[in-house]
Amino acid sequence: MRLTFTKGSGKYDRLDIVASDGPRPPIDCPKQGIIPHDMFHCAVEAEVTAAGFLRLIAHGGDSGQRAALGISSAESVERLVEMFQGEGWSQTALPDAEFIALYAVTCEERGDTPLPITGALLAAIRARIADVSVQWAAVPVHGKLLLEMPSHPQ
């Protein structure tokens, strides 16, 4: 699946998705001072085995906000994405044990089942986030960043 992020000049960036069976409706990504939320999804979902928002789109879902609602794995992935997004905003990586514990609490509070998380998985996701963050920072306004979403984690 191809993800093309376009850096906007206003309040939004844009994500265009082309899955194996064709394009999906574009997604407006509110600017947040760090990489777009759906770019965090790409980094996380490239490493975890659970189906999240993007993997559901790859398997025939639409890109509407309702695509992943009520799907247990997607909700658990969303909590993980939010954790990494929080690290992005704070510019501070939590120690692995604290990250895992906070993730478990966050899932519990929302009624979600935490995914199995290891230090190696956290390191792999953080490396992907760091890589796309550098790439995104180099993209000029109206420029594009093309990412390939693997069909299965590596």
Secondary structure, DSSP 8 states (H G I E B T S, - for coil): -EEEEE--SSSEEEEEEEETTEE---EEEE--SSS-HHHHHHHHHTT-SS--HHHHHHTT--SSGGGSTT-HHHHHHHHHHHHHHHHHHHT----HHHHHHHHHHHHHHHT-------HHHHHHHHHHHHHHHHHHHT--TT-EEEEE--SS--
